[in-house]
């Protein structure tokens, strides 16, 4: 953040059913040192969240962006929900 480096961090998030009481709250911890934190809730929203992440990387002052993907998100069908930058 201090060096203004545009960096996309994709991290594994807490599985569904997990709570903040038993797992580390990554979104809350990194919110102050990132431009944007996104947590993908459903596999079909993956293209939307990737577009948002790259938009934040390219706009304004450069800085890190965090995208959290839960392990049990499900299967992502690229043909049904294609990603187009």
Secondary structure, DSSP 8 states (H G I E B T S, - for coil): -TT---EEEEEEE--TT--TTTS--HHHHHGGGSSEEEEE-SGGGHHHHHHHHHHHHHSSS--EEEEEEETT-----TTTS----
